Amino acid sequence: MTITAFDTIFNYIGGFGRYQMMLFLVNCYINVIFAFVFFGQMFMTLAPPHWCAAPPDLADLNLTQEEVKQLTLPRDEVKGEYQKCMMYDVEFSEVVLNGTWPDPTWPTTTCRYGWAYNYSLYYPTITSQLNWVCDEDWKPPLAQSIFFVGALIGSPLLGWASDRWGRLPIIVLTNVMGGVAGVASALSSSFTVFSVFRFLVGLTYDTNYIVVYILLLEYVSSEYRTIMANVPIMLFLTAALCLMPWLAYFLANWKIFAIVIHASQFLSISFIWCVPESARWLLSKGRVKETVRILKRAAKVNKKSLSPEVIKEFEDFGNEQAKAESRQASALDLLKTPVLRLRFIVLCVMWMVIMLAYDGHIRNTQNIGTNVFVTFTIVGFVELPADFVTMVCVEKLGRRHTTVWTMVLSGVACGVIAALPDAFTTGIMVVAVMGRFFITMAINVAQQYPVEVLPTVARGSGSGIIHTLGNAAGFLSPYVVYLSKFGHFLPYTILGVASVVGGSICVLLPETLNQTLPDTLYDGEHFLTDQGCCYNPCQSQPARVRATSEMSFSLQKAGWCVVLGVIFVLLATPVRGDNGEDKHDCPYGNRTLKHGEVATSIAECCLQLVCCNGTIRKSYVDYEHPARQATDDPCEYVHEHRTVLRQHHGHSHGHDRRKCCEWKSLVYPDGFILNSTESCFKLKCHLGHWDFEHEIYEDCGHCMIYNDPHFTTYDGHSYDWHGRCKYSLTQKGMSYDPPFAVYADFDPCFGNDLPSCLSTAFFKNDEHTVIELNADDVFTVTINGDETFTIDDNHGLTQLVTSDMYHPVLGFRFNYTGERKCAVLIGSSGLVVMQCPFHLSIWAGPQLTNMLGGLCGNFSGDEEDDFTTREGQVEPLEYNPERFPISWMTEDQEGPPCNSSCPEPFIQECPARTLREDACGNEDDNKRRYGKDCSAKITDNDSSLLSKW
């Protein structure tokens, strides 16, 4: 079995192709939203420079603004600046007349007449609108803390919901909820209303980012997780952080700013159509078929080949995983075993410290420098080099060492700032940027760490708890920053101590560089338990993995400013063999065979000739190693020497010339059973021929057509159709010349013009094999229009043969109603056709899902799209459809009315109704066929004619 872990599937669908690139762009968008939502409130609650407003009667004294300040405002004794929240308590009119002002000994009081604001650099914010300054300056940090309270509740609740109901519904729900609440907060006119809406935004902000982050990392192989995790942060989060202050500055209105940044969240509704559900989550829920459907789409977009055998192995792996973890795991399960418990607690502490420090660093920018917009842009731009260095470090040093040292160095930088004098503003700003640089590196790794350490079944809920505790620490961040009013050193002292302690604890985490993610609780408990605290991933990894890291590092050195170009180069790289070498073709007669292609098969000798890297090699088949499409490289099963084969089911296999069977140019040993992707009817090789095991695989689609006729589509929808022309019952694709198809002619029957019965069916298995079946003699078929073939009444299957070739179709008589009345044709195309006197059945293998069209409907597992026309339009389901069946008429119609523009006269919406009148000039038999009196013109109100039809 080649599928031993989920990450193995990336060998077949691609670890970072076009499909992952689409998800990469989604991640970029989400990073922009995260920056807007998380930091946007800062620019809604900025406090512009302010001071106590002067009494209204001073307006009559003709004083300048500076003279009014000198008259009414005391100065700070240390800094010499006007105080913001105090004013002199005197009769200003008398003072002005006496000319004895200002006097520092005058009594002071609070701002009696409100506040004046300087909008030369700033703009009106909710803080200035509602006067949240001085005695009420606690309201902005409390509103921010309430935002974190919402996250405190939302993270575990919605994390649990994402594990319960899936990642995608929660992603869309949280973004829409956050967008609505964010836009509504712009309408706030009180602290209470504003806080309620910010609580609702906080309820969703963490989940709408982290769940997307988890989902996208699950879809890339381990060597590309660093790119998926950090490039969007490096480029798009940085760009959003640098853009946001100037967006606020130029909009110059906090309400418009709030609407703009939160309305962008509504774009997430498009995720319903373009973002897949987490394949790992589906697998953990036992929804294996849905997982396979997504992986097939990923492989198709990545232009990879996902063989039926790989799909079967993956399904077996998925079923085993579902059985191993059949119950719902929660964050509490992470505390029940010692290894997971320790790691979960350390992850919680790590995230709490990082959230406190990261949020504290960036919010304290308003207390550094003279222009908050410039300072925030500089601090935001630090994301770019920090993210770049993070990508290099996590690949060269690993996750653990990068986390530990960045947190410790950030703490040291905070200690340096606390030791610098308050007046040394330039030095404080430089070291603060350094501290922000290191804590940004730390949070980049910390976002990736829980995804790689926690098992899939509890990843969502576990990450929710971790982020909940982080938000609890974030609740304290605004108050830590608030302490700067008592001394610039206080916030940095707290942040420094916390960062050093938190970083030191992280040495207890495992190193996850280039490791397969754990899926079950058992995997998580035994995940990397043999590592020590000094484990060096770069020296311990195998040569192949080191080569991958070297390649990744080389790409990083090339410059991430052209990262999108690098990605497109990666996507354009041709597919090569597993060992990285090109596989050579083989000349064979007048043909050229691809590597792995079978040249010819001789079933009697259990021999086939296979092209293997430029050489035609003999392959003798035994039961243990049948040369079939079990892998992408059938040359792995080549045996140059014929050996005595193993006994199987009590038969001696020695050199029995009749023991092998051939199907689709491949040879199979005695006892081998074909799976549903090869034949919907379960077939077993028995002494050189195929036997039907009286079982039809349930994962095949089944379409039935009964005389009258009644139809039941592959997906189970039943309807009536009384057409009398030639129609495509099922075919691959939408064209008029499909690679394989089943057609049918219908004629009037039962002595009535309206009901139509199956007349002749045509099974086009491939371009060289078209089989005509007749309901009057089901066992005699006509091949390619000229040679007849009779299906024998024996107990085995017979391969259809004409004078010039063997056709890849097996036929046998099937006991359908107690007598052998039906003929079954099993084609290499994946279709099985059963013709009986009064009905026709068609089965389609699971590999044909979403590939078929025709009157049998779109084989998708969902009947809602069964009525898909040849043009791709999905018509509503009904019992008597018109547009849908007409679209599946074939082009080779014989005689009127089928070759006219109005082929079925009973259709009420004829494309050209007047053509019915043209039939009046036809012969009498055609007049009767149309069922009308030509002396009367057909109109929409001719109810008698319409009812007759």
N, C-alpha and C positions, 0 to 999 in steps of 0.2 A: 504494500500500500504506500503510494507516494505522498498522499495528503496526511501528514501527521500533526499538523498545527495549522491554524488559520492563515498565518503568514506564508505558508507554503503556496497558497493559491496565487500569490503575486508572481510566482515563477511562470504562471500561465496567462494571467490577465495583464501583467505589467505593473511594476511598483510605482512608476511615476510617468504616466503617458498623458494622452489628450484628455482622458476622463478625469484624472487627478488634477490636470491643469484647470479644468472647469471648476472643480472644487476649490482649487487654489484661489481663483478669482472671487469666489464666494467668501473665502476667508479674508481676502483683502477688503471687501466691502464691510464685513463684520468688524474689522479692526477700526475702520473709519467711524462706524456707528458707536463702537465702544468708547473711543476718544471723545466723541461729542457728548454721549450720555454721562460718562463718568466725570469729565472735567467741565462740562458746559455750565453747571450750576455756579461755578466760580465767577463766570462773567455775567451771570444774572444777579449775583449778590455782591458784586464789588462795591466798596464804599468810596465814592469820589472824595477828594479833599473837601473838608467841610469845617465850619465854625459856627458859633452862635449868631443867629440873625439879630440885627440891630433893632431897637424899638422903632415902630413906624414913624414917630414924630421927628426922627432924625433926618428923614427924607427932605424936610423943609429947610434944613440948615446948609444945603448946597456943599456938602463935604464929598471928597473923593472916597473911593472904596478903601484905599490904604489909610486915610485919615479916620474913617469909621472904625477900622480894625484897631488902630492905635488908641482910639477913644474907648472902645467897648471891650477889648479882649486883653486879658493878662497874658504874659509870656511865661514859658517854661524856664525855670531858673537854671537848669542844666544845659538844655539845647538852645535856648534863646528863641524858640519858635512860639507862635501864637498857640495858645491852648485851644483844643477843639470843643471842649465840653463845658467850659466855664466862661463867664462874662462878669464885668464889674457891676456891682449893685449900687448905682448912684443915680442922681437926677442929671442926665447927660446934657439937657438944655442949659441948666445953670452952670455946669462945668465949662461948657463951650463959651458962654458969655464971660465967665471969670478968667478964661484963658489959662487955667492951671492944670492942664491934662497933658499926658496921662500921669497917674500917681500909683506906683505898685502897692502902696499901702491901702488902697481902697478895698472895701469888702467885696467879695465875689459871690456869685450864685450860679445855679445851673441855667441852661438856655431857656429863658422864659418865652421867647418869641419864635421858637423853632430854630431851624438851621439854614444856612446858606451853603450852596455847593458850587464848586468850581468845575465846570464842564469843558474847559479848554482842551483837556486831554481825554477826559472820561465822557460818559454819556449817562442819561438817566437809567438807573437800575431799580429793582424793587426795593433795594436798601434805601436809596434816596427818595423813592416814591413814598415809602411808608415810614421813613425816618428811623431805620434800625441802626442808630448810632448812639454813642455815649452810653447812657444807662440801659439802652436796648441793643447794644452791640453783641449781646449773647444770642440774638435771634438768628443771624446768618449761620454761625457754626452749629446751632441746634437744628436748623433746617437741614444742614448737611448731615448731621448725625441721624436725623430721622430718615433720611435717604438710606443710610446704612442699616437702620432698624428694619426697613423694608427688605433689604437684601438679607438680613439676618433670618427673617422668616421665609423669604422666597427661595433662597438657595437650597435648603434641605427639602422643602415641600416640592419644588419644581424638579429638583434632582431626583427625588423619589418618583415623581410623575414620569420623568424621561426614562427611567428604568422600567416603569410599569407599562406605559402606553407608547413608548418610542421617542426617539430624539426629534424627528422632524415635526410632529404636531406641537411639541413644546417650544421649539425654535420659533415657529411662526406665531404661536399664541403669545409668547413673551414679548416679541418685537411689536406686535400690534397693540397689546396692552400698554407697553411702555410708550409707544408713539402717541396713543390717545391721551394717556395721563400727562405726557410731556407737553403736548399742544394745549391741553386744558389748563396746565399750570400757568400759561401766559395770561389767562383770564383772572388770575387771583387778585383779590383786593384786600386780603387780610393774611396775617401770619398763619392762622389755622387752615384756611383753604389751601394756601401755598404748601404747607407742610403735608397735608393729606395727599395732594397730587405728587409731591416729591417722594412720599412714602410708596406710592403705587409704582412710580418709576424705579425706585430702588428695589421693589419687590421683584422686578423682572430683569434688571440690568445685568446682574451677574450670570444668570442662567442663559439669557439670550446670546451671551458671548461664549461661555465655557462649554455649553452643550455643542455648539457648532465646532468649537475647537476640538472637543473629544471626537466628534463624528469624523471630522476631516483627517485627523491623525490616524484613525482606524483604517482609512482607505489607502494609506501609503505604506510601502515596505520600510523596514527599519532604517536603511541607509539614507532615505529621503525625508525622514520625519523632521530632521533639523531644518531642512529647506522649507517644508510646509509650515512648520511652527514659527520660524523666525523671519523669513523674508517678508511676509505680509506685515508683520510688526515693524520691521526695519524700514520699509518703504511707505506703507500706507498709514500706519499709526503715527509715524513721525510726521508725515505730510499733514495729517489731520491736526496734530498738536500744533504745528507751526501755522497752519491756516486759521485755526479756530479763533485766536485772539484778534486777528485782523478782520475776520468775518464779523465778529462782535463790534469791532471798532467802526467799520464802514457802515454796518446796519444802524449803529448808534441808537438802538432801541432794544431793551432786553426782551420785550414781548415778541417782536418779530424774530429776534435771534432764537428764542425758545421754540417758536413754531417751525423755523427752518431746520434746526438740527434734529428735532424729533419727527417731523413729517417724513424725513428720509428713511425712517424705520419701516414705513409701510411698503417699501420695495421688497421686503422680506416675504410678502405674500407670494411672490413669484417662485419662492423655494418649493412650493407645492408641486410645481412642474419640473423644476430643474435640479433639485437636490434629492439624492436618494435617502431612504431610511438607512440607518446603520446596519450593515450586513452582519457585523459581529453581534449586535443586539438581537437581530432576527434569529441568528443561529442559536443564541443562548435561550431563546424562547421556543426552540424546536420548529420554527417556521422555515424549514430548509428550502422548500420550493421557492419561496419569495426571495431567499438569499441567492439561490442559483439564478433566478431571473435578473437580479441586479448585477451579479457577477458576469452573466452573459452579455449584458449591455455594456459593462465596463470593458470587457474583452473586445467587443465589437468596435467600440469607440477607439480603443487603443490599437485596433487593427491586429489583434492577436487571435490565435486559434485555440478555442477551448473545446477539446475533443470530448465526445460522449463518455469515454472511459474516465477521463479526469472528473467530469461532472458526477459520474456514478460514485467514484471514490470520495469526492467531496460530500456527496449526500450521505454516504455511509459514515464519514467522519462527523458530519453535522448531527446525525441521529445519535451517535455515541455521545457527543457533547451534550445533547439535550437530555439524554438519560442520566449522564453523570451529574447534571445540574438541573434537575427537573423542577425544583422549587425556586421561588423568588428569593434572591439574596438581597440583603439590605446592609446598611452601614453597620448595624449591630453585629452582623456576621463577621465583620472585620475585627471585632474585639474578642472573638471566641477562641482564637488560636494565637499562640505567643508571637510568632514571627510577624504575621499580619498586624497584630495589635501594636507591637512596638513601632513598626513602620508607619502605621496609620497615625499614631500619636505624634511621631516626629514630623510627618507631613503637615499635621495640624499646627504644630508650634512654628514650623518653618513659614507657613503661609501667613499666620498671624503677625509674625515679626516683619515679614516682607511687606505686607499690606500697610502696616502702621508706618514703616519707614518710607515706602514708596509714595504713599499719599501725603505723608508729612513733608517730604522733600519738595514735592511739586506745589503743594498749597502754600508753603512758606515763601514761594517766589514773590508774593505780594509784599513781603517785608524785606526784600533784597533789591537793591538798585533803586533808580528813580523813576523808571517807566515799566509798569507791570507788563505791558504788551511786549516790549522788547525782551524783558527778562524771561517771560514765559516762553517766547519763541526760542531763545537760546537754550533754555532748559529742555524744551521739547525736542529741539534738534539733536540733543545728546542721545536720543533714542537711536539715531542712525549709526554712529560709530559704536555705540554700546551693543546694538543688535549684531553688527558685523563681527565684532570681537567675540560675542557670545557664540556665534555660529562656528568660529574657528576653535574656540576653547572647548566647546562640548564635544567636538570631533577629535581634538588632540589630547585634552585632559580628562574628558568624560564629564558626565552630569554632576557627579558628587563633588569632585575637587573644584569645579567651577562654582558650584553653589556655595560651598564652604568659604572659599577665599574671597569671593565678591561680597558676601555679607560681612565678613570680618573687615575687609578694607573699607567698605562703606561706613562701618562703625568707627574705624580709626579716623576717617575724614571728619565725621561729626565731632569727635573728640578734639580735633585740631581747631575746628570752628569755635567750639565752646571756649577754647583757651585764648583765642584772638580777641583783642579789644574791640568794643563796639564801633569805634570810629574808623577802624581799618576795613572799610566797606569793600574795597577792591579785592583784598585778600580773602575776605569772607565769601565773596561771590565766586572766586576761582575755586576755592576748596569745596564750596557747596555744589558747584557743577561736577567736580570730581566724585563727591559722594553720591550725587544723583546718577552719575555714569555707572558706578559699581552696583547700586541697588537696582538699576534698570537691567543690568546683566543678570542679577539674581532673580528678578521676577520673570524674566524670559525663560530661564531654566525651570523655575518653580511651576510655571504653567504646564510644562511638558512632563514634569516628574510624576505627578499623581496618575496621569494617563498611562505611563509605562510601568508603574509599580502596582497599581490596584487591578484586580482581575475584572474582566469584562462584565460579569454578572452583577458586580457591585460598584462599577466604575462611576456611573452617574450619581447614585446616592452617596457614595463615599466622597466624590469630588464636591457634591453639594454640601456635606457637613464641613469639609475642609474650608470651602469658601464661606460658609456661614461663620465659622470661627474667625476667618480672616476679616469678614465684615464687622464682626464684633470688635476686633482690634481697630478697624477703620472708623468705627463709631467714636473712638477716643482721639483719632487723628486731628479733627478740627480743634479740639480742646488743647491738645499738645501744642498746636500752632498758636492758639489763643494766648498761651503762656508767654509768648514773645513780648507782650505788652509790659511784662515785669522784668524782662531781661532777655537779650537775644540768645544767651547761652543755654537757657532752660530747655527749649525744644530739642536742641542738638545733643544735649547731655542725655536726655531720655532715649532719643533715637540711636545714639551711639552705643550705649550699654545694651539695649535690646538687640541690636544687629550683631554685636560680637558674641553674645550668649547664644542667640538663635543659630548663627553660622556654625558655632562649635558643635552643637547638637546634631547637625546634619551629617556628621561623619558616620552616623549609625545607619544611614540609608544605603541601599545597594547601588552598584554602578550598573546602569541599564544600557550603555552604549552598544548598539548593534545586537541587542537581545530580542528574542521573540516575546511578544506581549503575553502575559498570562490571561487565560480565558475563564477558568473555573476557580472556585475557592481553593481547591486542592493545588492547582497550579500556583496560585498566589502564595500559599504557605510554603511551598518548596522552591520558590523562585529565587535563584542565586544565593542560596543559604551557605554556600561554600566559600563566599568571598570574605576577605578580611578588610579591616579599615584602611589598609595601605595598598589595596588592590589597584594596579595600574592597568587600565583597559588597553592601552596602546601597546604594551609589551606582551600582554596575555592573549590578544586576539590572534586567530590564525592568519596565515599569509594572505589568503584571499580577502579577508575582511580588512586587513591593513592596507591592501592595495585599493580597496574601495574608499577607505578614509583618505588615502593619499590623493586619489582622483578628486574626491570632494574638496580637499584642501586646495588642490590646484585650481579648481573652479573658483573657489573663494578668492584666491590671490589674483585671479584674472580681473576682479573688480565687480562688485555687486551692483554698480550703477548700470551695468548691462545685463542684469540677471534674467530679464525676460528674453533677451536674445540667446542666452545660454540655454534656457529652457526649450526654446524652439529648436535649437541645435540638437538637444537631447531627443526631442520628439521626432526629428527627421532622421535619426540614426537607424540604419537598416537592421532588420531582425537577423540575429546570428544564432549559431548553435549555443548550447548550454556552456560549452567551454570557451566561447568567445570567438571561435573560428568559423569562417565561411564553409558551408557544405557544398561539395562539387557535384555537378550533374553527371549523368552517364549516357554515352551514345549507345543506342540499342536499335540496330537496323536503321530505318529511316526516321526513327523517333529519338527524342532526347528526354530522358527520365530525370525527375527531381530526386534529390536524396530522400530515401525512404519509400519511394514509389515501387510498387510491385510490377515487374516486367511480365511475368507469366506464372501460372500456377498449374501443377499437375497433381490433382487430388489423389489419384490412384497411388502415387509414390509419396504422398505427404510432403511434397516438395514445391517450393516456389523460388523464383529468382528475384532478388531485391537489389535496387541501386543503393549502395552504401558508400557515400563520399567519393564518387567517381568510378567505383568498381562494381560490376555485377557479381553478386555473391549468391551461393546456394544457401537455402534455408530449409532444413528438415524440421518438421513440426512435431512436438510432443505435447502431452497434456499440460505439463507444468509450464512450458514456454511456448504457447501457440503464437505464431507470427501474425498478430492481429493489431488493430489500432488501439493498443492499450496505453501507449505513450505517444509523444510527439515524434519519437525516433524508433521505428520498428526494427532498425538494424541492431538494437540491443538484444533481439531474440534470434539473431542469425546463428545457425549451427552448421559448420562446414562438413561435419561427418555424421552419417546416419547411425543412430544408436538404437539399442533395444529399448523401446518405450516402456514407461511404467504401466503397470496394470491399473485398470480403472473400472469400477463397477463389476468386477469379477471376470472381465474379458481379457484374454491374453492379447497384448498389442504387438509383440514382436515385430515381424515383417509382413503383417497382414496388409495386402495391397488395397483392401477396400475400407480401411478403418477411417480415413479422413474425408471430410466434406469441404466443398468449396462454396463461398458466398462473397460476391462482390470482389472477385479476383483474389481473395484471401483464403488460405487453407486453415481448417480447424480440425482438431483431433477428435477421435471418438469420445462421446460423452460430453462434449462441449455444448453449452446452452447459450444461444444468442440473447442479448438483452433487448430492452424495448426500443432502443435507438437503432437497432439493426432490423428488428421485426416486431410488430405489435402482437403477432401470434407467437407464443413461446415455442421455439424450435430447438430440438436436440439432435446432435449428430449421432447416428447409430449405424455402425458398420458401413460407412460410405455414403449414406443418404440421410436427409433431414426428416425427422418425425415431428408431428404436431403433438404437443404435450397437453392438449385440451385446456389451455389456459390463455386468456388474452390479458395483456398487461393493462393495469388500471390507469397508468399515467398517459396512455394514448387517448387521443381524441376520437370520438365515434360519431359519424354522421349517417343518418338513415333517410332513405327516400322510399316511401310506400306508394303503390299505385293509387291514384285518384287525381293528383299526387299530394301526399303530405310530406313535409320536411321536418327533420329534427337536426339542428346544427351541432357542431362539435361541442359547443358549450351549453347545449340543452334547451335551446329555444325552439318551439314548435310553431309551424306556420303552414299556410296553404298557398299553392301557386299552380295555375292551370295554363301555363304557357305551352305552346305546341311547336316551338322551334328548337334549335340546338343551343344548349347552354353549357357554361363551364360550372361543373359541380364543385370542383376544388382545383386549385392550381397554385403554383409558387409565384408570388408577385402579382402585378396588375396587368402585365402586357398581354397582347393577343397571341403571342408566341412564347409561352412559358417553357422552362426547361422540363417540367413534368406537370401532368394534370389528369383529371378525369372529366370527360364531357358526356353529355347525354342528349339524345333526340327524344322528343315527346310527341305522341300522336293521340288523336281522339280515341276514346274507348267507351265501353259499356253502352254503345248505341246512343251516345249523347255527345253533342258538340263541345260541351263545356269541360267535363273531366278529361284529363289527358294522362296517358299511361306511358311508362318507360318503354321505348321502342328499342333503341340501340344505345349502348354505352361504349365509350372509347377510353382506354387507359393508356395514356402516353407516359411511359416510365422514363424514357430518355429520348434523345433525338433519333436513335436507331430502332426503337421499339415502341410501336403503337399497336395496341391490341383491341380488336373489336369484339364486343360481347353482345349476344342477342338473347333476349328474354325467352324466346321460343325454344332455343337449344343452348342451355347455359354451359354445357361441357365442351362444345366445339367453338373455338375462337379463331379469328382471322388475324394474322400478324402482318403488319405493314401492307394491308390491303390485298394481298395476293395469295398467301399460303395459310392453309388451315392447320390447326393443331388440336388434337383431342386430349383432354385431361383424363388420364387413366383412372380406372376404379381400383386403386390399390391402397395400401396402408401407408405409403410414404409420399413424399413430395416429389414432383417431377419438374425438372428445369425445362422451360419452353425453348424449342429448337426449331430453326428453319434451315433451309438448304445451305445458307451461307454463314450462319453464325449461331452461337449459343447466346440466348438473351438472359440478362440478369433478373429473371422473374421466375419464381417457383409457383406451381399450381397444384391444387389437390381438390378432391371432392369432400364437401363438408356435410355431415349429417345434421341438418338444421331442424327438421320437423319429424324425425323418426325415419326418414329416408334420405338418401344422398341426393338432394335436390339442388344444392348450391355449389357453385364453383368459386374457389378462393384463389386470388392471385396476389402473391407477396412480391413487391417490387423493391429493387435496390434504392429507389428514390425515397423510401421511408413510408410509402403508402401501401395499404392493403385494401383490395377491392373484393367484395363478395357479391356475386350476381345470383339472384334467385328468380324464380318465375314472376313473383309479384313484388319484389323489393330489391333494393340495392343498398349495400352498406359500404362505408369507407372508413378506414382507421388511419390516423396520422400519428407518427411517432413524436415523442416529446421534443426532439430536436427541431421540429418544424413549428414550434410555438411562435406566434406572431409573424409567420412567413406566408400564410395561406389566405386565399380569398376565393370567392365563388358563392354558389347558392348554399354551400355547407357552412358558410359564415367564416369569420375571422377566428382562427383557433388561438385563443388567448387566455382561456380560463375565466373570462368574464363575458356574459352574454350581451352586455350593454353595447358592445361594438360589433355584434354579429352582422348587422345589416350595413356593412361597409361596402360602398359601391366601388366599381373599378376606378373611378376618379379619386377615391380616398375619402369621399364624403360619408359620414356616419348617419344613416337614416334612423328615425325612431322605430322601435320594435312594434309590430302589429301582426295580426293574424292573417291579413290579406294585403301584403305589401305590393307596391307597383314599381316605384323607381329603382329599388334595390335589385330585384331580379332582372329587370330589363337591361341593366348595365352589364350583366354578365353573359349576354348573348355573344356567341362567337362570330367571327367575320365570314366564315364559310357556310353561309345559309343558302339553301337550295329552293328557288322558286318563291312566288308570293304566297302569303304576305310577308314571310320571314326575311326576304331580302329587300323589303321596302322600309321607308322611314317610319311607318306605322305598323310594326310587325304583329302586334297582338291587338286586334280590333276592340277587345273588351276593355282595354285600358282607358280609363276616363280622362287621363291627362296625356293624350297622345302628342308627341312632339310636333306632328303636322296632321291635324285632324282632317284637313281637306283631302289627304291622300285616300281616305276611306271612300270618298266619292269617286276617285279615279278608278277604283276597282269596278265601278259599274260598266266600264268599257271592256272588262275582261270576259273570258269565256264563262259559260253557264256554270261549270263546276266551281269556278272561283267565286261566282256570285253566291252559290249555295254555301260555299265555305265561309264566306263572310256573313251568311245568315241574314240577309236583308233584301228588301225589295228595292231594286235600283230606280224604280219610278219615284221613290221618296228620298229626299235628302236627309242625311243624318245630321241631327242637331243635338245640342247638349240636353234638350228636353225630351229626346226620343226615349222615354223611360222604358217602353216595351222592349226595344232592342237591347238596351243596356241590361235590363233585368234578365233577358234571355241569355245573354253572355254571362 
